[in-house]
Amino acid sequence: MNLSKTTKNIIIMIGLVALVFIVGGAIYYRSIHALYFALGVAITSGLNVAKMYLVERTANKTLEIESQDTGKNYVKLQFLFRYVITIVVLLGIGLVNLFVAPPFISIWGAVAGLFTLQIAVIIVRHKSQSDDS
């Protein structure tokens, strides 16, 4: 699948923001817990990258759909699908933290990784606005 320039930039920025979080976690923890934090960031950042692919695919497929109602329903279904995936991943990480001793995935790393998408979108949007002016 050919990704748009914006989607590529967002995916690259997700990786850079995740790297900043991982380095920050290593500086903060300075122990094996930095690895657990990095694993949480990596899992949820990877989830965000997958969600960007799904958003791009949804946008491309919606443009091909003839009926406006069918297109709206498809977009709503894909929206719910992305959030169900997010819930399942977070539930899995939470269960690991509850039932595995010691937990090898940091819940705080997972939360930080979730924010990589939002931060990446803000940075890419700001960069594109400054390039236009």
Buried (B, 14 or more C-beta within 10 A) or exposed (E): EEBEEBBBBBBEBBBEBBBBBBEBBBEEBEEEBBBBBBBBBBBBBBBBBBBBEBBBEBEEEBEEBEEEEEBEEBBEEBEEEBEEBBEEBBEEBBEBBEEEEEBEBBBBBBBBBBBBBEBBBEBBEEEEEEEEE
